[in-house]
Amino acid sequence: MDSSASTKELVKKYYDGLSRKAEWGHLLSDNFLLTGTIAKESRGRDAYVNNQFFKLVRGLTVKEVAVEGEKAFALVNYSLVSSKGKSFSSDVGEF
């Protein structure tokens, strides 16, 4: 299997697991880094998996995935609910 195919498979497993809220954390490296405007920056698999952002996620739709070798980009629409119960959605570009 070439690296693009295995990267695409890994991305699919990640978002499938994330949408089910199960079996996705193990796919991340120990030194995984999350940065962004919505989620607080976190380093490490455990910090990422336990990030407050994921407590807001009620669903997601992967709109687009582009893979080149071992690099991937996904455009994902997250359905979210704030701690005060307000529903909203956000398109997020993830590399």
N, C-alpha and C positions, 0 to 999 in steps of 0.2 A: 504494500500500500504506500503510495507517495505521501509526502508530508502534508500536502493540501487536503487530501482525502482524510487523513487521520485528524488533522486540525478541524475540519468540518464536522467530523463525527464527534469530537470532543465538545465543540460548541453546541451541537444539537443535544448531547447528553446533559450539558450544563443547564441550558434553558428549559429542557424538559423537566429536569429535577427541580429547578428553581420554581417553575410553575406549579409543581406538585408539592413544593415545600418539603422535599425528601430526596436524599441520595444525590446531593450536588456538592457539598462541602469537600468531600474527599477528592474531587477533581482539581482542586486548587493546589498550587505549590505552597510550601511552608512560608515563603517570603512574599506572598502575593501582596500587591499594593493597590488600594482603592483610593482614587482621587476624583474629585468632581465638585460640582456646585451645590448639589442637593445633599449628598451623603458626606458625613464627616470622614476625613482622611483616616485610613486605618492600614496598618501593615501586619501581615501575617494571616494565615488561614482562619484561626479562631476569631480574631478581631473582625475580619471581614464577614464571616458567617453570622456573627452576633451584632453586626452593625444595625443601628436603629432603623435605617431605611427599610430593611426587609420586614420589619414589624408593620410597616405601613402598606406593604404590597398585598393587594387582594387578587391580582391577576396580571398577566402579561401577554403581549402578542409580539412575536418577533416579526418585524415588517420586512427586514432585509438583512442578508448576511453576505459578506464578501470575504473570500479567503485567498491568500497568496502565500504559499509555502506554510510556514509556521505562524504567520500573522493573520489575524481575523478582525473584522469590524462587524458590529451588529447594530441595527437601528431597532430599538425595542420600545413599545408603548407599554408603560406601566399604569395599571389601574390602582389607585392609592386611596387610603382613608386616613385622614389626619387623626391625631390623638383626641381631637374634639368632635370627631365623627363626620367631618366634611369630606365628601368624595371628590376626587379630581383625577386627571390623568396627565401623564407627561411622556413625551418622546425623548429617549435618551440614546445618544451615540456612545457605544462602548467598544473599546479596542482591546 
